[in-house]
């Protein structure tokens, strides 16, 4: 049974979402409902939900700040933002926080069900991969595990560099480069580029966000859309626009 937390300051919205979830006839249990952010945080700590439906505009602790806090102790949870704010700045922050999806009110039941099913699939995949990840991390030295994690969490910084990461871990840049090549099989730039492009692909696949290509470029650490497109094509084989069109056709 997948545990769900609903955080929204409107009782009718909470009730409607709860009824929708149970109508899907999936393995879902609503373990908590909160009308404001601090209450939602307490409930999340108490129940450890797998899926969280979160409104941005909540009293005391807004949705985005709540998400930032909740990921500190529930890093593998699925967070779906449900909001009335149709502005890129909110989507941008949501993407940086790595939320699972972003829906606008009024919520369409079929769209929510599609996203919930996709979320459950991802949760199941994460469980299946846990053992593999444990085995893979054993293949890396502790310092390389930390370096990978740092790059994975900071790839969106435009100025992220080999020197910065080396300084972070108090090692020389040449030694860091050697470690990555030996253990990961990639240079720093190759690994950083791979992570950026993989995240860019995920953003381009999320039709509900309606994000533009130049916005994706900025969110994954490229100030130039032209350079981003060139790197993307080199990695994927087609440019971002073609990739977006291909996703639409496949759907």
Protein Blocks (a to p, Z undefined) as FASTA:
>chain_A
ZZdddddfbfklmmmmmmmmmmnopacddfbdcfbfklmmmmmmmnopabdcddfbdghi
afklmmmmmmmmmmmbccddddfbdcfklmmmmmmnopabdcdddddfklmmmmmmmmmm
mmmmmmmmmmmmmmmmmmpcfklmmmmmmmmmmmmpmklcfklmmmmnopafklmmmmmm
mmnopafklmmmmmmmmmmmmmmmmmmnopafklmmmmnopablklmmmmmmmmnopafk
lmmmmmmmmZZ
